[in-house]
Amino acid sequence: MFTHVMIGSNDLERARAFYDATFVALGAEPGEMDARGRLIYSHEGGRLMITTPIDGKPATAANGGTIGIAAASRDHVLAWHQAGTERGGSAIESAPSQRPNGAFVAYLRDPDGNKLTARTVPAK
């Protein structure tokens, strides 16, 4: 169901030290920093991503957080986005679109303000 979980941090190097140690203890590899400055951990099909919040405010328990939901197709992403906006969600970031990695994505905030994304899995 989920593609990834993203959480915010005010100190990525401190976060890296903690998560590298805990994921290595589970048999995973240390995290890698992507071109956008996000720390990424992948293990057994799951991904945890850590970032400084893009709004420039301090990270809190949910600021900078995103819940990623897997979608089977572009049409599913569009239907998810439409259903969400029709039922109290707010469209955020860019309009639903294809990303450079091939994934088709859309973003919403639910009625409580949680940030969600639905996305197709990029072609390999």
N, CA, C and O atoms as CSV, one atom per row, in Angstrom:
chain,resi,resn,atom,element,x,y,z
A,1,MET,N,N,0.806,-1.185,0.000
A,1,MET,CA,C,0.000,0.000,0.000
A,1,MET,C,C,0.854,1.256,0.000
A,1,MET,O,O,0.544,2.186,-0.744
A,2,PHE,N,N,1.900,1.331,0.786
A,2,PHE,CA,C,2.703,2.536,0.897
A,2,PHE,C,C,3.967,2.447,0.061
A,2,PHE,O,O,4.558,1.375,-0.075
A,3,THR,N,N,4.380,3.580,-0.498
A,3,THR,CA,C,5.625,3.639,-1.255
A,3,THR,C,C,6.790,4.058,-0.391
A,3,THR,O,O,7.911,3.588,-0.588
A,4,HIS,N,N,6.536,4.953,0.581
A,4,HIS,CA,C,7.590,5.430,1.471
A,4,HIS,C,C,6.987,6.215,2.626
A,4,HIS,O,O,5.812,6.580,2.617
A,5,VAL,N,N,7.833,6.460,3.620
A,5,VAL,CA,C,7.490,7.371,4.706
A,5,VAL,C,C,8.589,8.413,4.750
A,5,VAL,O,O,9.771,8.071,4.720
A,6,MET,N,N,8.212,9.690,4.821
A,6,MET,CA,C,9.188,10.774,4.928
A,6,MET,C,C,8.944,11.518,6.228
A,6,MET,O,O,7.809,11.856,6.565
A,7,ILE,N,N,10.025,11.767,6.950
A,7,ILE,CA,C,9.932,12.519,8.186
A,7,ILE,C,C,10.895,13.695,8.130
A,7,ILE,O,O,11.853,13.693,7.357
A,8,GLY,N,N,10.632,14.687,8.951
A,8,GLY,CA,C,11.483,15.868,8.992
A,8,GLY,C,C,12.543,15.776,10.073
A,8,GLY,O,O,12.379,15.071,11.068
A,9,SER,N,N,13.634,16.501,9.862
A,9,SER,CA,C,14.719,16.579,10.841
A,9,SER,C,C,15.323,17.974,10.799
A,9,SER,O,O,15.388,18.601,9.741
A,10,ASN,N,N,15.766,18.456,11.961
A,10,ASN,CA,C,16.474,19.725,12.033
A,10,ASN,C,C,17.979,19.538,11.943
A,10,ASN,O,O,18.717,20.519,11.857
A,11,ASP,N,N,18.445,18.295,11.960
A,11,ASP,CA,C,19.873,17.992,11.915
A,11,ASP,C,C,20.069,16.674,11.181
A,11,ASP,O,O,20.028,15.602,11.785
A,12,LEU,N,N,20.281,16.762,9.878
A,12,LEU,CA,C,20.383,15.546,9.071
A,12,LEU,C,C,21.592,14.691,9.430
A,12,LEU,O,O,21.524,13.466,9.321
A,13,GLU,N,N,22.687,15.296,9.853
A,13,GLU,CA,C,23.854,14.484,10.224
A,13,GLU,C,C,23.583,13.693,11.507
A,13,GLU,O,O,23.994,12.538,11.620
A,14,ARG,N,N,22.906,14.299,12.458
A,14,ARG,CA,C,22.526,13.576,13.674
A,14,ARG,C,C,21.549,12.454,13.318
A,14,ARG,O,O,21.667,11.339,13.826
A,15,ALA,N,N,20.588,12.752,12.447
A,15,ALA,CA,C,19.640,11.735,12.003
A,15,ALA,C,C,20.364,10.605,11.285
A,15,ALA,O,O,20.053,9.431,11.485
A,16,ARG,N,N,21.324,10.965,10.452
A,16,ARG,CA,C,22.071,9.950,9.706
A,16,ARG,C,C,22.816,9.012,10.652
A,16,ARG,O,O,22.811,7.799,10.444
A,17,ALA,N,N,23.446,9.548,11.672
A,17,ALA,CA,C,24.170,8.709,12.626
A,17,ALA,C,C,23.224,7.707,13.295
A,17,ALA,O,O,23.557,6.531,13.439
A,18,PHE,N,N,22.054,8.178,13.699
A,18,PHE,CA,C,21.080,7.314,14.348
A,18,PHE,C,C,20.536,6.259,13.389
A,18,PHE,O,O,20.556,5.068,13.702
A,19,TYR,N,N,20.051,6.686,12.225
A,19,TYR,CA,C,19.409,5.750,11.307
A,19,TYR,C,C,20.404,4.812,10.635
A,19,TYR,O,O,20.075,3.652,10.386
A,20,ASP,N,N,21.608,5.283,10.337
A,20,ASP,CA,C,22.624,4.361,9.804
A,20,ASP,C,C,22.827,3.216,10.795
A,20,ASP,O,O,22.844,2.047,10.407
A,21,ALA,N,N,22.978,3.554,12.059
A,21,ALA,CA,C,23.224,2.522,13.075
A,21,ALA,C,C,22.034,1.582,13.211
A,21,ALA,O,O,22.213,0.366,13.276
A,22,THR,N,N,20.835,2.122,13.255
A,22,THR,CA,C,19.679,1.265,13.469
A,22,THR,C,C,19.349,0.410,12.253
A,22,THR,O,O,18.932,-0.739,12.403
A,23,PHE,N,N,19.528,0.952,11.050
A,23,PHE,CA,C,19.247,0.140,9.864
A,23,PHE,C,C,20.334,-0.898,9.605
A,23,PHE,O,O,20.031,-2.009,9.170
A,24,VAL,N,N,21.580,-0.559,9.862
A,24,VAL,CA,C,22.655,-1.549,9.721
A,24,VAL,C,C,22.408,-2.703,10.701
A,24,VAL,O,O,22.678,-3.861,10.381
A,25,ALA,N,N,21.899,-2.385,11.883
A,25,ALA,CA,C,21.586,-3.428,12.857
A,25,ALA,C,C,20.505,-4.382,12.356
A,25,ALA,O,O,20.428,-5.529,12.798
A,26,LEU,N,N,19.686,-3.912,11.449
A,26,LEU,CA,C,18.635,-4.743,10.848
A,26,LEU,C,C,19.080,-5.453,9.581
A,26,LEU,O,O,18.300,-6.181,8.966
A,27,GLY,N,N,20.332,-5.243,9.187
A,27,GLY,CA,C,20.841,-5.873,7.978
A,27,GLY,C,C,20.714,-5.031,6.727
A,27,GLY,O,O,20.965,-5.524,5.628
A,28,ALA,N,N,20.335,-3.785,6.866
A,28,ALA,CA,C,20.205,-2.879,5.719
A,28,ALA,C,C,21.502,-2.109,5.512
A,28,ALA,O,O,22.427,-2.194,6.320
A,29,GLU,N,N,21.554,-1.374,4.441
A,29,GLU,CA,C,22.705,-0.534,4.132
A,29,GLU,C,C,22.543,0.838,4.780
A,29,GLU,O,O,21.421,1.244,5.082
A,30,PRO,N,N,23.637,1.555,4.999
A,30,PRO,CA,C,23.523,2.941,5.469
A,30,PRO,C,C,22.739,3.784,4.459
A,30,PRO,O,O,22.621,3.415,3.290
A,31,GLY,N,N,22.217,4.897,4.912
A,31,GLY,CA,C,21.444,5.773,4.040
A,31,GLY,C,C,22.313,6.467,3.015
A,31,GLY,O,O,23.536,6.539,3.142
A,32,GLU,N,N,21.644,6.976,1.996
A,32,GLU,CA,C,22.322,7.758,0.956
A,32,GLU,C,C,21.613,9.093,0.826
A,32,GLU,O,O,20.389,9.168,0.925
A,33,MET,N,N,22.386,10.146,0.606
A,33,MET,CA,C,21.825,11.480,0.407
A,33,MET,C,C,21.527,11.635,-1.085
A,33,MET,O,O,22.398,11.373,-1.915
A,34,ASP,N,N,20.318,12.053,-1.433
A,34,ASP,CA,C,20.001,12.257,-2.840
A,34,ASP,C,C,20.364,13.680,-3.266
A,34,ASP,O,O,20.831,14.480,-2.455
A,35,ALA,N,N,20.147,13.980,-4.527
A,35,ALA,CA,C,20.519,15.283,-5.089
A,35,ALA,C,C,19.739,16.434,-4.448
A,35,ALA,O,O,20.182,17.581,-4.497
A,36,ARG,N,N,18.600,16.143,-3.858
A,36,ARG,CA,C,17.781,17.183,-3.222
A,36,ARG,C,C,18.090,17.330,-1.735
A,36,ARG,O,O,17.412,18.083,-1.036
A,37,GLY,N,N,19.109,16.616,-1.243
A,37,GLY,CA,C,19.504,16.738,0.151
A,37,GLY,C,C,18.664,15.931,1.117
A,37,GLY,O,O,18.608,16.247,2.306
A,38,ARG,N,N,18.009,14.891,0.621
A,38,ARG,CA,C,17.208,14.023,1.479
A,38,ARG,C,C,17.991,12.750,1.767
A,38,ARG,O,O,18.679,12.223,0.892
A,39,LEU,N,N,17.888,12.272,2.965
A,39,LEU,CA,C,18.534,11.046,3.383
A,39,LEU,C,C,17.569,9.896,3.119
A,39,LEU,O,O,16.417,9.948,3.550
A,40,ILE,N,N,18.026,8.854,2.414
A,40,ILE,CA,C,17.125,7.786,1.988
A,40,ILE,C,C,17.655,6.429,2.450
A,40,ILE,O,O,18.826,6.096,2.271
A,41,TYR,N,N,16.752,5.667,3.046
A,41,TYR,CA,C,17.039,4.296,3.479
A,41,TYR,C,C,16.082,3.371,2.748
A,41,TYR,O,O,14.878,3.622,2.713
A,42,SER,N,N,16.610,2.307,2.166
A,42,SER,CA,C,15.788,1.316,1.480
A,42,SER,C,C,16.101,-0.059,2.055
A,42,SER,O,O,17.263,-0.415,2.249
A,43,HIS,N,N,15.053,-0.823,2.324
A,43,HIS,CA,C,15.252,-2.169,2.858
A,43,HIS,C,C,13.998,-2.995,2.620
A,43,HIS,O,O,12.896,-2.592,2.993
A,44,GLU,N,N,14.176,-4.152,1.997
A,44,GLU,CA,C,13.094,-5.102,1.761
A,44,GLU,C,C,11.841,-4.453,1.175
A,44,GLU,O,O,10.721,-4.730,1.604
A,45,GLY,N,N,12.051,-3.596,0.199
A,45,GLY,CA,C,10.948,-2.973,-0.511
A,45,GLY,C,C,10.392,-1.712,0.131
A,45,GLY,O,O,9.573,-1.028,-0.483
A,46,GLY,N,N,10.811,-1.386,1.339
A,46,GLY,CA,C,10.328,-0.186,2.000
A,46,GLY,C,C,11.370,0.922,1.947
A,46,GLY,O,O,12.566,0.662,1.810
A,47,ARG,N,N,10.900,2.158,2.058
A,47,ARG,CA,C,11.823,3.306,2.070
A,47,ARG,C,C,11.430,4.275,3.169
A,47,ARG,O,O,10.256,4.588,3.367
A,48,LEU,N,N,12.443,4.738,3.873
A,48,LEU,CA,C,12.288,5.830,4.816
A,48,LEU,C,C,13.135,6.967,4.300
A,48,LEU,O,O,14.309,6.775,3.981
A,49,MET,N,N,12.557,8.150,4.215
A,49,MET,CA,C,13.272,9.320,3.737
A,49,MET,C,C,13.220,10.379,4.826
A,49,MET,O,O,12.196,10.557,5.487
A,50,ILE,N,N,14.341,11.087,5.009
A,50,ILE,CA,C,14.434,12.114,6.038
A,50,ILE,C,C,14.899,13.398,5.367
A,50,ILE,O,O,15.839,13.389,4.572
A,51,THR,N,N,14.234,14.498,5.692
A,51,THR,CA,C,14.527,15.763,5.036
A,51,THR,C,C,14.350,16.928,5.991
A,51,THR,O,O,13.656,16.813,7.001
A,52,THR,N,N,14.973,18.040,5.673
A,52,THR,CA,C,14.602,19.266,6.356
A,52,THR,C,C,13.320,19.746,5.678
A,52,THR,O,O,13.192,19.611,4.461
A,53,PRO,N,N,12.380,20.294,6.420
A,53,PRO,CA,C,11.106,20.703,5.828
A,53,PRO,C,C,11.290,21.706,4.681
A,53,PRO,O,O,12.084,22.641,4.787
A,54,ILE,N,N,10.559,21.503,3.600
A,54,ILE,CA,C,10.696,22.376,2.432
A,54,ILE,C,C,10.069,23.750,2.657
A,54,ILE,O,O,10.308,24.674,1.880
A,55,ASP,N,N,9.262,23.890,3.725
A,55,ASP,CA,C,8.652,25.191,3.987
A,55,ASP,C,C,9.578,26.105,4.789
A,55,ASP,O,O,9.214,27.245,5.079
A,56,GLY,N,N,10.778,25.620,5.153
A,56,GLY,CA,C,11.746,26.430,5.868
A,56,GLY,C,C,11.504,26.536,7.366
A,56,GLY,O,O,12.322,27.114,8.081
A,57,LYS,N,N,10.401,25.990,7.850
A,57,LYS,CA,C,10.108,26.011,9.284
A,57,LYS,C,C,10.785,24.824,9.958
A,57,LYS,O,O,11.172,23.871,9.281
A,58,PRO,N,N,10.934,24.867,11.278
A,58,PRO,CA,C,11.557,23.745,11.980
A,58,PRO,C,C,10.754,22.458,11.818
A,58,PRO,O,O,9.526,22.478,11.733
A,59,ALA,N,N,11.471,21.351,11.777
A,59,ALA,CA,C,10.806,20.053,11.751
A,59,ALA,C,C,10.152,19.810,13.098
A,59,ALA,O,O,10.723,20.117,14.145
A,60,THR,N,N,8.958,19.261,13.062
A,60,THR,CA,C,8.250,18.832,14.252
A,60,THR,C,C,7.797,17.403,13.987
A,60,THR,O,O,8.206,16.797,12.997
A,61,ALA,N,N,6.976,16.875,14.841
A,61,ALA,CA,C,6.561,15.479,14.696
A,61,ALA,C,C,5.902,15.189,13.346
A,61,ALA,O,O,5.866,14.031,12.930
A,62,ALA,N,N,5.389,16.187,12.662
A,62,ALA,CA,C,4.786,15.931,11.359
A,62,ALA,C,C,5.225,16.921,10.296
A,62,ALA,O,O,4.959,16.689,9.117
A,63,ASN,N,N,5.889,18.022,10.659
A,63,ASN,CA,C,6.319,18.983,9.641
A,63,ASN,C,C,7.475,18.400,8.850
A,63,ASN,O,O,8.520,18.070,9.412
A,64,GLY,N,N,7.289,18.279,7.577
A,64,GLY,CA,C,8.278,17.622,6.729
A,64,GLY,C,C,7.872,16.193,6.431
A,64,GLY,O,O,8.511,15.524,5.619
A,65,GLY,N,N,6.820,15.716,7.076
A,65,GLY,CA,C,6.380,14.334,6.896
A,65,GLY,C,C,5.462,14.169,5.707
A,65,GLY,O,O,4.644,15.040,5.414
A,66,THR,N,N,5.601,13.046,5.023
A,66,THR,CA,C,4.734,12.694,3.902
A,66,THR,C,C,4.444,11.205,3.973
A,66,THR,O,O,5.351,10.409,4.220
A,67,ILE,N,N,3.216,10.826,3.765
A,67,ILE,CA,C,2.865,9.414,3.671
A,67,ILE,C,C,2.640,9.116,2.202
A,67,ILE,O,O,1.752,9.696,1.577
A,68,GLY,N,N,3.439,8.213,1.646
A,68,GLY,CA,C,3.356,7.861,0.238
A,68,GLY,C,C,2.536,6.603,0.031
A,68,GLY,O,O,2.752,5.590,0.695
A,69,ILE,N,N,1.607,6.676,-0.885
A,69,ILE,CA,C,0.688,5.561,-1.150
A,69,ILE,C,C,0.878,5.084,-2.583
A,69,ILE,O,O,0.861,5.884,-3.519
A,70,ALA,N,N,1.058,3.777,-2.749
A,70,ALA,CA,C,1.279,3.199,-4.068
A,70,ALA,C,C,-0.001,3.244,-4.897
A,70,ALA,O,O,-1.093,3.000,-4.385
A,71,ALA,N,N,0.146,3.556,-6.172
A,71,ALA,CA,C,-0.971,3.566,-7.116
A,71,ALA,C,C,-0.582,2.742,-8.336
A,71,ALA,O,O,0.573,2.763,-8.762
A,72,ALA,N,N,-1.531,2.028,-8.890
A,72,ALA,CA,C,-1.254,1.135,-10.008
A,72,ALA,C,C,-1.074,1.863,-11.338
A,72,ALA,O,O,-0.407,1.353,-12.238
A,73,SER,N,N,-1.665,3.049,-11.468
A,73,SER,CA,C,-1.602,3.736,-12.758
A,73,SER,C,C,-1.798,5.235,-12.582
A,73,SER,O,O,-2.183,5.713,-11.514
A,74,ARG,N,N,-1.522,5.960,-13.658
A,74,ARG,CA,C,-1.760,7.408,-13.705
A,74,ARG,C,C,-3.229,7.710,-13.414
A,74,ARG,O,O,-3.542,8.644,-12.676
A,75,ASP,N,N,-4.116,6.923,-13.993
A,75,ASP,CA,C,-5.546,7.136,-13.778
A,75,ASP,C,C,-5.924,6.961,-12.313
A,75,ASP,O,O,-6.776,7.687,-11.800
A,76,HIS,N,N,-5.296,5.999,-11.636
A,76,HIS,CA,C,-5.561,5.825,-10.212
A,76,HIS,C,C,-5.103,7.044,-9.417
A,76,HIS,O,O,-5.800,7.485,-8.503
A,77,VAL,N,N,-3.936,7.593,-9.759
A,77,VAL,CA,C,-3.435,8.788,-9.072
A,77,VAL,C,C,-4.420,9.940,-9.260
A,77,VAL,O,O,-4.765,10.632,-8.302
A,78,LEU,N,N,-4.863,10.138,-10.482
A,78,LEU,CA,C,-5.809,11.225,-10.758
A,78,LEU,C,C,-7.126,11.025,-10.017
A,78,LEU,O,O,-7.693,11.977,-9.482
A,79,ALA,N,N,-7.609,9.788,-9.987
A,79,ALA,CA,C,-8.860,9.505,-9.276
A,79,ALA,C,C,-8.693,9.720,-7.774
A,79,ALA,O,O,-9.593,10.250,-7.122
A,80,TRP,N,N,-7.554,9.317,-7.220
A,80,TRP,CA,C,-7.246,9.525,-5.802
A,80,TRP,C,C,-7.252,11.019,-5.483
A,80,TRP,O,O,-7.844,11.447,-4.492
A,81,HIS,N,N,-6.591,11.803,-6.326
A,81,HIS,CA,C,-6.500,13.243,-6.117
A,81,HIS,C,C,-7.884,13.890,-6.177
A,81,HIS,O,O,-8.226,14.718,-5.334
A,82,GLN,N,N,-8.662,13.514,-7.160
A,82,GLN,CA,C,-10.006,14.079,-7.297
A,82,GLN,C,C,-10.886,13.695,-6.107
A,82,GLN,O,O,-11.577,14.544,-5.544
A,83,ALA,N,N,-10.861,12.423,-5.727
A,83,ALA,CA,C,-11.680,11.984,-4.592
A,83,ALA,C,C,-11.288,12.719,-3.312
A,83,ALA,O,O,-12.149,13.092,-2.515
A,84,GLY,N,N,-10.000,12.922,-3.121
A,84,GLY,CA,C,-9.528,13.620,-1.928
A,84,GLY,C,C,-9.961,15.073,-1.884
A,84,GLY,O,O,-10.399,15.564,-0.844
A,85,THR,N,N,-9.838,15.760,-3.010
A,85,THR,CA,C,-10.228,17.177,-3.022
A,85,THR,C,C,-11.742,17.323,-2.898
A,85,THR,O,O,-12.226,18.340,-2.401
A,86,GLU,N,N,-12.482,16.331,-3.338
A,86,GLU,CA,C,-13.941,16.381,-3.221
A,86,GLU,C,C,-14.432,16.051,-1.819
A,86,GLU,O,O,-15.595,16.288,-1.493
A,87,ARG,N,N,-13.560,15.511,-1.001
A,87,ARG,CA,C,-13.964,15.079,0.332
A,87,ARG,C,C,-13.173,15.770,1.443
A,87,ARG,O,O,-12.864,15.165,2.470
A,88,GLY,N,N,-12.851,17.043,1.224
A,88,GLY,CA,C,-12.255,17.844,2.276
A,88,GLY,C,C,-10.748,17.972,2.260
A,88,GLY,O,O,-10.182,18.677,3.095
A,89,GLY,N,N,-10.078,17.302,1.323
A,89,GLY,CA,C,-8.638,17.444,1.206
A,89,GLY,C,C,-8.276,18.688,0.417
A,89,GLY,O,O,-9.107,19.261,-0.288
A,90,SER,N,N,-7.022,19.096,0.548
A,90,SER,CA,C,-6.534,20.276,-0.176
A,90,SER,C,C,-5.405,19.884,-1.102
A,90,SER,O,O,-4.451,19.234,-0.675
A,91,ALA,N,N,-5.498,20.270,-2.367
A,91,ALA,CA,C,-4.417,20.043,-3.323
A,91,ALA,C,C,-3.232,20.906,-2.904
A,91,ALA,O,O,-3.399,22.084,-2.592
A,92,ILE,N,N,-2.051,20.330,-2.897
A,92,ILE,CA,C,-0.838,21.064,-2.517
A,92,ILE,C,C,0.270,20.770,-3.511
A,92,ILE,O,O,0.159,19.867,-4.339
A,93,GLU,N,N,1.339,21.544,-3.416
A,93,GLU,CA,C,2.506,21.455,-4.286
A,93,GLU,C,C,2.067,21.617,-5.740
A,93,GLU,O,O,1.189,22.429,-6.031
A,94,SER,N,N,2.654,20.872,-6.636
A,94,SER,CA,C,2.308,21.007,-8.047
A,94,SER,C,C,1.061,20.193,-8.372
A,94,SER,O,O,0.638,19.338,-7.593
A,95,ALA,N,N,0.482,20.475,-9.534
A,95,ALA,CA,C,-0.634,19.661,-10.005
A,95,ALA,C,C,-0.133,18.237,-10.234
A,95,ALA,O,O,1.068,18.037,-10.411
A,96,PRO,N,N,-1.027,17.238,-10.234
A,96,PRO,CA,C,-0.581,15.878,-10.528
A,96,PRO,C,C,0.266,15.866,-11.795
A,96,PRO,O,O,-0.100,16.460,-12.809
A,97,SER,N,N,1.417,15.172,-11.719
A,97,SER,CA,C,2.343,15.229,-12.850
A,97,SER,C,C,3.320,14.065,-12.842
A,97,SER,O,O,3.494,13.363,-11.846
A,98,GLN,N,N,3.954,13.892,-14.004
A,98,GLN,CA,C,5.005,12.889,-14.170
A,98,GLN,C,C,6.313,13.477,-13.678
A,98,GLN,O,O,6.630,14.626,-13.986
A,99,ARG,N,N,7.073,12.706,-12.919
A,99,ARG,CA,C,8.361,13.128,-12.397
A,99,ARG,C,C,9.480,12.612,-13.295
A,99,ARG,O,O,9.264,11.694,-14.086
A,100,PRO,N,N,10.672,13.194,-13.182
A,100,PRO,CA,C,11.793,12.756,-14.023
A,100,PRO,C,C,12.118,11.267,-13.900
A,100,PRO,O,O,12.634,10.668,-14.843
A,101,ASN,N,N,11.823,10.670,-12.755
A,101,ASN,CA,C,12.102,9.240,-12.584
A,101,ASN,C,C,11.035,8.342,-13.195
A,101,ASN,O,O,11.143,7.118,-13.118
A,102,GLY,N,N,10.001,8.935,-13.803
A,102,GLY,CA,C,8.947,8.172,-14.457
A,102,GLY,C,C,7.704,7.971,-13.615
A,102,GLY,O,O,6.683,7.522,-14.135
A,103,ALA,N,N,7.756,8.288,-12.326
A,103,ALA,CA,C,6.576,8.144,-11.477
A,103,ALA,C,C,5.581,9.263,-11.776
A,103,ALA,O,O,5.970,10.393,-12.071
A,104,PHE,N,N,4.308,8.937,-11.697
A,104,PHE,CA,C,3.247,9.938,-11.811
A,104,PHE,C,C,2.749,10.175,-10.395
A,104,PHE,O,O,2.376,9.228,-9.704
A,105,VAL,N,N,2.739,11.447,-9.949
A,105,VAL,CA,C,2.455,11.747,-8.543
A,105,VAL,C,C,1.435,12.861,-8.375
A,105,VAL,O,O,1.246,13.700,-9.255
A,106,ALA,N,N,0.783,12.842,-7.216
A,106,ALA,CA,C,-0.113,13.914,-6.796
A,106,ALA,C,C,0.024,14.054,-5.287
A,106,ALA,O,O,0.331,13.088,-4.588
A,107,TYR,N,N,-0.209,15.270,-4.792
A,107,TYR,CA,C,-0.094,15.560,-3.368
A,107,TYR,C,C,-1.376,16.171,-2.834
A,107,TYR,O,O,-2.045,16.945,-3.519
A,108,LEU,N,N,-1.711,15.813,-1.601
A,108,LEU,CA,C,-2.866,16.365,-0.891
A,108,LEU,C,C,-2.525,16.535,0.576
A,108,LEU,O,O,-1.625,15.877,1.097
A,109,ARG,N,N,-3.248,17.420,1.234
A,109,ARG,CA,C,-3.320,17.413,2.696
A,109,ARG,C,C,-4.707,16.892,3.035
A,109,ARG,O,O,-5.704,17.325,2.457
A,110,ASP,N,N,-4.761,15.958,3.978
A,110,ASP,CA,C,-6.067,15.460,4.394
A,110,ASP,C,C,-6.769,16.527,5.241
A,110,ASP,O,O,-6.162,17.558,5.530
A,111,PRO,N,N,-8.000,16.320,5.640
A,111,PRO,CA,C,-8.709,17.346,6.412
A,111,PRO,C,C,-8.021,17.733,7.726
A,111,PRO,O,O,-8.282,18.811,8.261
A,112,ASP,N,N,-7.153,16.873,8.245
A,112,ASP,CA,C,-6.421,17.184,9.472
A,112,ASP,C,C,-5.061,17.796,9.216
A,112,ASP,O,O,-4.342,18.120,10.161
A,113,GLY,N,N,-4.690,17.963,7.941
A,113,GLY,CA,C,-3.420,18.589,7.600
A,113,GLY,C,C,-2.274,17.647,7.317
A,113,GLY,O,O,-1.172,18.110,7.024
A,114,ASN,N,N,-2.487,16.332,7.391
A,114,ASN,CA,C,-1.419,15.384,7.072
A,114,ASN,C,C,-1.114,15.415,5.584
A,114,ASN,O,O,-2.021,15.467,4.754
A,115,LYS,N,N,0.172,15.382,5.256
A,115,LYS,CA,C,0.600,15.434,3.856
A,115,LYS,C,C,0.667,14.016,3.288
A,115,LYS,O,O,1.301,13.125,3.853
A,116,LEU,N,N,-0.003,13.841,2.163
A,116,LEU,CA,C,-0.074,12.547,1.487
A,116,LEU,C,C,0.349,12.684,0.038
A,116,LEU,O,O,0.197,13.743,-0.569
A,117,THR,N,N,0.878,11.607,-0.507
A,117,THR,CA,C,1.138,11.547,-1.939
A,117,THR,C,C,0.727,10.175,-2.451
A,117,THR,O,O,0.952,9.162,-1.789
A,118,ALA,N,N,0.136,10.151,-3.607
A,118,ALA,CA,C,-0.121,8.891,-4.318
A,118,ALA,C,C,0.785,8.921,-5.536
A,118,ALA,O,O,0.940,9.956,-6.184
A,119,ARG,N,N,1.379,7.776,-5.840
A,119,ARG,CA,C,2.337,7.732,-6.951
A,119,ARG,C,C,2.406,6.352,-7.544
A,119,ARG,O,O,2.235,5.337,-6.868
A,120,THR,N,N,2.661,6.351,-8.831
A,120,THR,CA,C,2.932,5.094,-9.509
A,120,THR,C,C,4.409,4.736,-9.259
A,120,THR,O,O,5.226,5.598,-8.935
A,121,VAL,N,N,4.717,3.479,-9.414
A,121,VAL,CA,C,6.100,3.040,-9.272
A,121,VAL,C,C,6.809,3.348,-10.581
A,121,VAL,O,O,6.317,2.976,-11.646
A,122,PRO,N,N,7.977,4.033,-10.526
A,122,PRO,CA,C,8.686,4.349,-11.768
A,122,PRO,C,C,9.150,3.087,-12.492
A,122,PRO,O,O,9.477,2.081,-11.861
A,123,ALA,N,N,9.174,3.152,-13.803
A,123,ALA,CA,C,9.676,2.036,-14.609
A,123,ALA,C,C,11.174,1.880,-14.348
A,123,ALA,O,O,11.891,2.863,-14.158
A,124,LYS,N,N,11.627,0.642,-14.342
A,124,LYS,CA,C,13.057,0.395,-14.090
A,124,LYS,C,C,13.802,0.169,-15.365
A,124,LYS,O,O,15.012,-0.053,-15.342
